[in-house]
Amino acid sequence: MAGLRRGCLLVGVMAALVFCCFLHRRFRYMFRRPSEEQRLSMFSESAFYYSFYNDVVTAPSGWDGLERLISDHRSEYPAVVNALKRFNVYQELLTGLAYRTTHQMIRPFSRRYAVKAWNFYASVVFAVVAAGVGVVVATASYIGGWWGCGLACFGFFLGNFEKRLILRISAVPLRENWATPFLWTNMLALSVLLRNYRKVGRGWLVVYYVSTVLFTLFWQFGPFALTTQMAALFAVYIVGYPISDLMTRVLMTAAAAFATTFVLQFGPRILLLSFFPQVTLSILAAHMVRRRLLPVRSAKHQVVVLGMPSSLYVWAGRFFPNFCEGFLSLVLFALLRKAVSWIPADDTHVWTMLMQKFQLGPPNFDTQIYLMGGTEFHYFPMWMLDMIRSSRLHWFAIPAALIYLSTAIQDLLFPTMPIPTPTQTPRPAAATAKKQRLIDSLLDSTMAVLTPPSTDHIPPPATKVASQQQQQPDKETEDAAPAERRPTTDGDSTISTLSKATGEGAGGHGQEGESSMRQRGRRA
């Protein structure tokens, strides 16, 4: 496992470096433009976000730059708003402070190593985007179990780079360019936690916490994406996967990350009224109630029927309480939504945009701005389906999806779990020896009862003893001969062995040996 992690890290770092160099080479002509032309190359919301970075850079000090963002009298003139609370511009603040620090460090060499503000800003964005690509490649390597899977993922990414790259330089400051790399990091941490759900690592929980904070801090649509993640994790738990402890710790980590973001953004109302905190709290509360009333049974309490675990019975018994827990979470979520319904919401533009996109409401000014007159946020066009069909990707994707689905169902309904066995206390050595002697005596008695008496040990009449001795004068000589010179059969050897165990063991007297054998059989 350590080798796999090192391989994933190495492949991810290499992919990030290659892609970062590629982005710099792609837009190298803009790095050589004058500063005024670089600023004028951006428009719309890109210019709006870049203006906050320019405020921090051009301020007399870093504290003055922070004051400009907290008391912004330009964005909604004549009103004065807190830009850190109203807009997601923390990345502009951090990048501006980093540029000021770097500029102070290289001031003695500024004539030779001058760094423009726009170049520094674009380089940071390119580095963040490239790091996101490296995380995706590392995730593919980790899930696939081989670093070659990461290389294949990076190759497919470069093969369709025009669908994911920053196509125009004016799109550099967009919020998704800053936030999506932390979403990939969040998904990687959750994937590692789910694979090692029996032993939750604290380090990956820290990675999940930091990535969640930065993702929600850099993008206003981040809470919506994390809401779907929480719902998907809860659905995995409801269908029967034993991730109760992991889900509790992930939910608590997500709640702590939300509280941190809420404090850093000075308590924005749009974040408080979003679905993310309400869904997280409702799921966490329902799970705590269920654990208090009906504890979650672990795999070691599995029912055993006829020596085999009754997986379907266990799954049905686990699914019904989980289903009730899911219903309780829906009720709590509805109550939370009802409790905050009297507060004016700041995310109405999101819902109006969705309603207009699904043809359920008329367009208004906000939807026309966000949809850019209907030219953005389209459905999947036909040319994209044609591109997928021409690439023959579906011949691999569909069988892989079916195999994954069948494997998930098999793991869910027929899990490979050891059957619990009751613990046995070790017996002392004396008791074990006594038990072995009893078994040996019973075996001897059974063999004695089942073995028929041999006629070789019945003494002949006294009148025939002399004639037998005369007819067989060399009997003793033959008995003294080596055993390998006498041809014997299996029956003879068996009879001789049994005779030793019966007649000879009784002292050589045939009638007494037979009577003692019968008495031992009756006692057995």
Summary of the structure (lengths in Angstrom):
residues: 524
radius of gyration: 41.1
end to end distance: 59.8
largest distance: 144.3
contacts: 1393
relative contact order: 0.05
helix: 73%
strand: 1%
